[in-house]
Amino acid sequence: MADMHSTARPRGNAARICTILGFVFAVVAVFLAPVLFGIVGVVLGIVGAVMGDKPLGWYAAAASVVGAIIGIVLTAAILNS
């Protein structure tokens, strides 16, 4: 058997933790401080993806953007009604 070298980085526990926290901050961004938690969620999702938790890290970053947008829209709707 030949040794197969992968170009992808192996996923570690730290990568999975960053990805999970990215999803958690995406949900929190809908209800509390959407800009702050959205940015933190995006950063954690990207860190998780770069550390090897692909594609979930990228999904967490995208979910954080969506959560921040929904949170901003809900906040604007509540304040303007």
Contacts in CASP RR format, 6 or more apart in sequence:
PFRMAT RR
TARGET T0000
AUTHOR 0000-0000-0000
METHOD contacts of the structure
MODEL  1
MADMHSTARPRGNAARICTILGFVFAVVAVFLAPVLFGIVGVVLGIVGAV
MGDKPLGWYAAAASVVGAIIGIVLTAAILNS
8 52 0 8 1.000
8 54 0 8 1.000
9 51 0 8 1.000
9 52 0 8 1.000
10 52 0 8 1.000
11 51 0 8 1.000
11 52 0 8 1.000
11 53 0 8 1.000
12 51 0 8 1.000
12 52 0 8 1.000
12 53 0 8 1.000
14 48 0 8 1.000
14 51 0 8 1.000
15 47 0 8 1.000
15 48 0 8 1.000
15 49 0 8 1.000
15 51 0 8 1.000
15 52 0 8 1.000
15 53 0 8 1.000
15 57 0 8 1.000
16 48 0 8 1.000
16 53 0 8 1.000
16 56 0 8 1.000
18 44 0 8 1.000
18 45 0 8 1.000
18 47 0 8 1.000
18 48 0 8 1.000
18 51 0 8 1.000
18 53 0 8 1.000
18 57 0 8 1.000
19 44 0 8 1.000
19 45 0 8 1.000
19 48 0 8 1.000
19 49 0 8 1.000
19 53 0 8 1.000
19 56 0 8 1.000
19 57 0 8 1.000
19 60 0 8 1.000
20 60 0 8 1.000
21 41 0 8 1.000
21 44 0 8 1.000
22 40 0 8 1.000
22 41 0 8 1.000
22 42 0 8 1.000
22 44 0 8 1.000
22 45 0 8 1.000
22 57 0 8 1.000
22 60 0 8 1.000
22 61 0 8 1.000
22 63 0 8 1.000
22 64 0 8 1.000
23 59 0 8 1.000
23 60 0 8 1.000
23 63 0 8 1.000
25 37 0 8 1.000
25 38 0 8 1.000
25 40 0 8 1.000
25 41 0 8 1.000
25 44 0 8 1.000
25 64 0 8 1.000
26 37 0 8 1.000
26 38 0 8 1.000
26 41 0 8 1.000
26 60 0 8 1.000
26 63 0 8 1.000
26 64 0 8 1.000
26 66 0 8 1.000
26 67 0 8 1.000
26 68 0 8 1.000
27 67 0 8 1.000
28 37 0 8 1.000
29 36 0 8 1.000
29 37 0 8 1.000
29 38 0 8 1.000
29 41 0 8 1.000
29 64 0 8 1.000
29 67 0 8 1.000
29 68 0 8 1.000
29 70 0 8 1.000
29 71 0 8 1.000
30 67 0 8 1.000
30 70 0 8 1.000
30 71 0 8 1.000
30 74 0 8 1.000
31 71 0 8 1.000
34 67 0 8 1.000
34 68 0 8 1.000
34 69 0 8 1.000
34 70 0 8 1.000
34 71 0 8 1.000
34 72 0 8 1.000
34 75 0 8 1.000
35 68 0 8 1.000
35 72 0 8 1.000
37 64 0 8 1.000
37 68 0 8 1.000
38 64 0 8 1.000
38 65 0 8 1.000
38 67 0 8 1.000
38 68 0 8 1.000
39 64 0 8 1.000
39 68 0 8 1.000
40 64 0 8 1.000
41 60 0 8 1.000
41 61 0 8 1.000
41 64 0 8 1.000
42 61 0 8 1.000
42 64 0 8 1.000
42 65 0 8 1.000
44 60 0 8 1.000
44 64 0 8 1.000
45 57 0 8 1.000
45 58 0 8 1.000
45 60 0 8 1.000
45 61 0 8 1.000
45 64 0 8 1.000
46 57 0 8 1.000
46 58 0 8 1.000
46 61 0 8 1.000
48 57 0 8 1.000
48 60 0 8 1.000
49 55 0 8 1.000
49 56 0 8 1.000
49 57 0 8 1.000
49 58 0 8 1.000
49 60 0 8 1.000
49 61 0 8 1.000
END
